[in-house]
Amino acid sequence: MTSLLRWGVVAAALLLGACVSPAEHARPGAGTAPVRRPPVAARPLPPAPATTTPNAPGARDAGVVAGPAIYTLPIDDAQAARALAAFRLSCPTLRKRSDASGLTRATDWNAACDAAATVQRGEARGFFAQYFETVQIGDGKAFATGYYEPEIAGSRDRRRGYEVPIFGRPADLVDVDLGQFSDTLKGKKIRGRVDGANFVPYFDRAAIEDGALGTRAPVLAWAADPVELFFLQIQGSGRLRLPDGSTLRIGYATQNGRDYTGIGALMRQRGLLAPGQATMQGIVAWLRAHPAEGRALMRENKSFVFFRTLDTPPIGALGYPVTGGASVAADPKFVPLGAPVLLSMDRADANGIWIAQDTGGAIKGANRFDTYWGGGAQAEATAGGMSAHGTAFLLLPVGTLARLAAEGLNGKAPVKR
């Protein structure tokens, strides 16, 4: 997997249908729902007035307007320092990567990346203010969820209490780039398997759980709890706590090609969640209280994730480790991967500068973000209940706005300053 969120996303987003080392006492497998951290309210900055294009396919089509000067924004020093460290990791890719949003060129990042290497302690805010300017994409109205690296009980071998298989990539799972067959299908991919002379959809979650894979896929390990494994699949990466106390990291390898269904949205539509239960913690509690119904409900999400073992921390879409409290998943059609983003939300813990270092199956559209919080009980508590609304400003290298205005955004109205 090149992304912690290539398919899985945080369970808070799962609640909306859009759509990851807890301590032992809070571990879902211990029979309790994970602890939820009460949010601290904050007042978001207002977005800049803008004329937007509904359902725009990318940033340039959504509309681009100038945001406020960075030095006027409330930015926490410690959070800015974490963001700077994460930004440094992104620079090698920023200097050579083709920006799918169409907003930047690789050479645009040279000055900021050169300077980032020499910024001294305590100077992170000044660095961002000097080398960047803010841009609002579309109406700027942002929605942010959270994800984390979960830790669940597992075993390398099957034994009593560890009987839920964790599969690696099946040998017969085929990825097809449709753009190789037609220019009109450029950028579209599907997954499936060959059945005789036909290419057919791959087995869905229910079929896989009922044994359809046979010997097609290696079993990397065995989980103790199917609910824990289900949520680890949603997150896309995590750690297995082995019986001897050691840990084994696993990460996303691929997915079966089936559409993702957020079970939280289904539960809400069916009146299964009481007021205040619309969180990952509430979902987990319901699944545990209703095991038979919960198993059937999880199977309605036909998507199934296959893993691989990892010897590094979670890796984001840029190929570098993601940083808790600094990395965010975004849609690369609207946000250049590696770029800083300033979130001003109605939850204080979501506010600050984040670096777009990951992507997600449900993280689509302008101003849709998924904040990464690392591993552990605190990260789980924050990410599990994260659902923040507010305003997002993209930070682009100084001079980008002027160039975009001169270009007229491919014939659209020039950037407003």
C-alpha positions in Angstrom: 0.0 0.0 0.0 1.2 3.5 -0.8 -1.5 5.0 1.4 -2.8 4.4 4.8 -6.1 5.5 3.5 -6.0 4.1 -0.1 -9.4 2.5 0.7 -10.1 2.6 4.3 -11.1 5.9 6.0 -12.0 6.9 9.5 -15.1 5.6 11.1 -16.5 9.0 11.8 -16.8 9.5 8.0 -18.2 6.0 7.9 -21.1 7.4 9.9 -22.0 9.7 7.1 -21.6 7.0 4.5 -18.7 9.0 3.0 -16.5 6.9 3.7 -7.8 3.7 12.2 -2.8 1.5 20.0 -5.6 1.6 22.2 -4.7 0.8 25.8 -5.8 -2.7 27.0 -8.7 -1.3 29.1 -10.1 0.6 26.1 -9.4 -2.1 23.5 -12.6 -3.0 21.6 -11.8 -6.7 21.9 -11.9 -6.3 25.7 -15.7 -6.0 25.4 -15.9 -2.3 25.7 -16.3 0.5 23.1 -13.2 2.8 22.8 -13.2 6.0 24.8 -14.4 9.1 23.0 -12.6 12.4 23.6 -15.1 15.3 24.2 -14.5 18.0 21.6 -13.4 21.5 22.5 -15.5 24.0 20.5 -13.8 26.7 18.4 -15.0 29.4 16.0 -13.9 28.9 12.4 -12.7 31.7 10.3 -15.2 32.8 7.7 -14.5 31.7 4.1 -13.7 34.3 1.4 -16.6 35.3 -0.9 -16.5 33.1 -3.9 -18.3 31.9 -7.0 -18.2 28.2 -7.1 -18.9 25.5 -9.7 -21.0 22.6 -8.2 -19.6 19.1 -8.8 -16.4 20.5 -10.2 -13.9 17.7 -11.3 -10.9 19.6 -10.0 -9.5 22.6 -8.2 -9.2 24.9 -11.3 -12.9 24.2 -12.2 -14.1 24.6 -8.6 -12.8 28.2 -8.5 -9.8 29.7 -6.8 -9.7 32.9 -4.7 -7.1 34.4 -2.5 -7.3 33.8 1.2 -6.1 35.9 4.2 -2.4 36.6 4.8 -0.8 33.8 6.8 0.7 36.1 9.4 -2.9 37.1 10.4 -4.0 33.5 11.1 -4.1 31.9 14.5 -1.4 29.2 14.2 0.0 27.2 17.1 3.8 27.1 17.3 4.0 23.4 18.3 1.5 22.3 15.6 3.3 24.4 13.0 6.6 22.7 13.9 5.1 19.3 13.4 3.7 20.4 10.1 7.1 21.8 9.0 8.8 18.4 9.8 6.1 16.6 7.8 6.5 19.1 4.9 10.3 18.4 4.8 9.5 14.8 4.1 7.2 15.7 1.2 9.7 18.0 -0.5 11.6 15.4 -2.6 8.3 14.3 -4.2 6.9 17.8 -4.5 10.0 18.8 -6.6 9.3 16.1 -9.2 5.6 15.0 -8.8 3.0 16.0 -11.4 0.3 17.9 -9.6 -3.1 16.4 -10.4 -4.9 19.5 -9.2 -3.3 21.6 -11.9 -2.4 24.4 -9.4 1.3 24.0 -9.1 4.4 23.0 -11.0 7.2 21.0 -9.6 9.6 24.0 -9.8 7.2 26.2 -7.7 8.2 24.3 -4.6 12.0 24.8 -4.9 12.3 27.9 -2.8 10.1 26.7 0.1 11.8 23.3 0.1 15.3 24.8 0.1 14.4 27.0 3.0 12.6 24.3 4.9 15.8 22.4 5.3 17.4 25.2 7.4 14.5 26.5 9.5 15.6 26.8 13.1 13.6 25.8 16.2 10.8 28.2 16.9 10.7 29.6 13.4 8.0 27.4 11.8 5.2 30.0 11.8 7.6 32.5 10.2 8.6 30.0 7.5 5.0 29.4 6.4 4.2 33.1 6.4 7.3 34.0 4.3 7.1 31.3 1.7 3.4 30.7 1.2 0.2 32.4 0.4 -3.3 31.1 1.1 -5.8 30.0 -1.6 -9.4 29.1 -1.1 -10.7 26.3 -3.3 -14.4 26.7 -4.2 -16.5 27.9 -1.3 -13.9 26.9 1.3 -16.4 25.1 3.4 -14.5 22.2 4.9 -15.4 18.9 6.6 -12.8 16.9 8.5 -12.8 13.5 10.1 -9.9 11.6 11.7 -8.0 8.3 11.4 -5.4 6.6 13.5 -3.3 3.5 13.6 -5.2 0.9 15.6 -3.8 -2.0 17.5 -5.7 -5.2 17.7 -5.1 -8.6 19.2 -3.6 -11.1 16.7 -1.4 -14.1 16.3 1.0 -15.3 13.6 -0.5 -18.8 13.9 -4.1 -20.0 14.3 -4.9 -20.9 17.9 -7.8 -20.8 20.3 -9.1 -17.3 20.5 -7.4 -16.2 17.3 -9.4 -17.6 14.4 -10.2 -14.7 12.1 -7.9 -14.8 9.1 -6.0 -11.7 7.9 -5.4 -12.2 4.2 -2.6 -11.0 1.9 -3.2 -10.2 -1.7 -4.9 -13.1 -3.6 -3.0 -14.6 -6.5 -5.9 -14.3 -8.8 -6.9 -10.7 -8.1 -6.3 -8.6 -11.3 -6.0 -4.9 -11.7 -7.1 -3.5 -15.0 -6.2 0.0 -16.3 -9.1 0.8 -18.6 -7.2 3.7 -20.1 -5.1 1.2 -21.9 -8.1 0.2 -23.9 -9.7 3.5 -24.6 -8.7 7.2 -24.2 -12.2 7.9 -23.0 -11.5 5.6 -20.0 -8.2 7.2 -19.1 -7.7 7.3 -15.3 -10.3 4.6 -14.6 -9.3 1.2 -13.1 -11.2 -1.9 -12.0 -10.3 -5.0 -10.1 -11.6 -8.5 -10.6 -10.7 -12.1 -11.5 -10.7 -14.3 -14.6 -13.4 -16.9 -14.7 -12.9 -19.0 -17.8 -13.1 -16.6 -20.7 -14.7 -13.9 -18.6 -13.4 -11.1 -16.4 -15.8 -11.0 -13.4 -16.0 -9.0 -10.1 -13.9 -10.3 -7.3 -15.5 -12.1 -4.3 -17.3 -9.8 -1.9 -16.9 -9.6 1.9 -19.6 -12.2 2.6 -18.1 -14.7 0.1 -14.6 -14.2 1.4 -15.8 -14.7 5.0 -17.6 -17.9 3.9 -14.3 -19.3 2.5 -14.4 -18.4 -1.2 -10.7 -17.6 -1.3 -9.6 -21.2 -0.5 -5.8 -21.2 -1.0 -5.9 -18.2 -3.4 -4.5 -15.8 -0.7 -1.9 -16.2 2.0 -3.0 -15.8 5.6 -0.6 -13.3 7.2 -2.0 -13.7 10.7 -5.1 -14.4 12.7 -7.2 -11.8 14.6 -9.0 -12.4 17.8 -12.1 -10.3 17.0 -13.9 -9.8 13.7 -15.2 -6.3 14.7 -11.6 -5.2 15.4 -10.4 -6.5 12.1 -13.4 -4.8 10.3 -12.4 -1.4 11.7 -8.7 -2.1 11.0 -9.7 -2.7 7.3 -11.5 0.7 7.4 -8.4 2.4 8.7 -6.2 0.5 6.2 -3.2 0.0 8.5 -2.4 -1.0 12.0 -0.6 -3.2 14.5 -1.2 -6.7 15.7 -0.5 -7.2 19.4 0.8 -10.8 19.5 0.4 -13.2 22.4 4.0 -12.8 23.5 3.6 -9.0 23.8 5.4 -8.1 20.6 3.7 -6.4 17.7 3.4 -6.9 14.0 2.6 -4.0 11.7 0.4 -4.7 8.7 -0.7 -2.3 6.0 -3.0 -2.0 3.0 -1.9 -4.2 0.0 -5.0 -3.9 -2.1 -8.8 -4.1 -2.1 -11.3 -6.5 -3.8 -12.6 -3.8 -6.2 -16.1 -3.8 -4.6 -17.8 -0.5 -3.7 -17.4 0.7 -0.1 -20.5 1.1 2.0 -20.4 3.0 5.3 -22.3 1.0 7.8 -22.8 4.0 10.1 -25.0 5.6 7.5 -27.1 2.4 7.2 -27.4 2.3 11.0 -28.5 5.8 11.2 -31.0 5.4 8.3 -32.5 2.4 10.1 -32.7 4.1 13.5 -30.2 1.8 15.1 -28.1 4.5 16.6 -29.5 6.5 19.5 -28.7 10.2 19.8 -25.0 10.6 20.7 -24.1 7.2 19.3 -23.1 8.5 15.8 -19.4 7.9 16.4 -17.1 5.0 15.9 -17.5 4.2 19.6 -21.2 4.1 19.2 -21.0 1.8 16.2 -18.7 -0.6 18.0 -20.9 -0.7 21.1 -23.9 -1.6 18.9 -22.1 -4.3 17.0 -21.0 -5.9 20.2 -24.5 -5.8 21.7 -26.0 -7.3 18.5 -23.4 -9.9 17.2 -25.7 -11.7 14.6 -27.2 -8.5 13.3 -23.8 -6.8 13.4 -22.2 -9.5 11.3 -24.9 -9.2 8.7 -24.6 -5.4 8.7 -20.8 -5.5 8.2 -21.3 -7.8 5.2 -23.4 -5.0 3.6 -20.0 -3.3 3.1 -18.9 -5.6 0.2 -15.4 -4.0 0.1 -12.7 -6.2 1.6 -9.1 -5.1 2.3 -6.0 -7.3 1.8 -2.9 -6.6 3.8 0.9 -6.9 3.7 3.4 -6.9 6.6 5.3 -3.7 7.2 8.6 -2.9 8.8 8.1 0.8 9.0 5.5 3.2 10.4 2.3 3.8 8.3 3.2 5.1 4.9 1.1 7.7 3.1 0.3 8.2 -0.6 3.6 10.0 -1.2 5.6 7.0 0.0 6.7 8.6 3.3 5.6 7.9 6.9 2.6 10.0 8.0 2.9 12.1 11.1 0.3 12.2 13.9 -1.2 15.7 14.3 0.4 16.9 11.1 -0.6 14.6 8.1 -3.9 14.8 6.4 -5.6 12.9 3.7 -7.1 15.0 0.8 -8.3 14.6 -2.7 -5.3 15.2 -5.1 -7.6 16.6 -7.7 -8.1 19.6 -5.4 -5.0 19.7 -3.2 -1.5 19.1 -4.4 -0.1 16.1 -2.5 2.6 17.4 -0.2 1.1 20.9 0.1 0.2 22.5 3.5 -3.4 23.1 4.3 -4.7 25.4 7.1 -7.9 24.1 8.7 -10.0 26.5 10.8 -12.7 24.3 12.2 -15.4 24.2 14.9 -13.2 21.8 16.9 -10.0 23.2 18.4 -8.0 20.0 18.0 -8.5 20.0 14.2 -7.2 23.5 13.8 -3.8 24.4 12.4 -1.5 23.6 9.5 -1.6 20.1 8.1 0.4 18.5 5.3 -1.6 16.6 2.6 0.4 13.3 2.6 -2.4 10.8 2.1 -5.5 10.0 0.1 -8.6 8.0 0.8 -11.4 6.1 -0.9 -14.0 8.4 0.6 -11.9 11.6 0.8 -13.3 13.2 -2.4 -13.9 16.7 -3.5 -12.8 20.2 -2.5 -12.2 20.9 1.2 -12.8 17.3 2.4 -10.0 16.1 4.7 -9.1 13.3 7.0 -6.7 14.2 9.9 -4.2 11.6 11.1 -3.6 11.2 14.8 -1.0 8.5 15.1 -1.4 5.4 17.4 -2.5 4.8 20.9 -5.5 5.4 23.1 -5.3 9.2 22.8 -5.2 9.0 19.0 -8.1 6.6 19.0 -10.2 8.8 21.3 -9.6 11.9 19.2 -9.9 10.3 15.7 -12.9 8.2 16.6 -15.1 11.1 17.4 -13.7 13.6 14.9 -16.3 15.4 12.8 -15.4 19.0 12.3 -16.8 21.7 10.0 -15.3 25.0 9.1 -13.0 26.6 6.5 -10.0 25.4 4.7 -7.2 27.4 3.1 -4.6 25.8 0.8 -1.1 27.1 1.2 0.7 27.5 -2.1 4.2 28.9 -2.8 4.4 32.7 -3.1 3.7 33.7 -6.6 1.3 30.9 -7.5 -1.7 33.1 -7.3 -0.3 35.6 -9.8 0.6 32.9 -12.2 -2.8 31.3 -12.0 -4.4 34.7 -12.5 -2.3 35.3 -15.6 -3.3 32.0 -17.0 -7.0 32.8 -16.4 -7.5 29.3 -14.9 -7.9 27.7 -18.3 -10.3 30.4 -19.6 -12.2 30.8 -16.3 -12.4 34.1 -14.4 -9.0 35.2 -13.1 -8.1 34.6 -9.5 -9.4 37.3 -7.2 -7.1 38.9 -4.8 
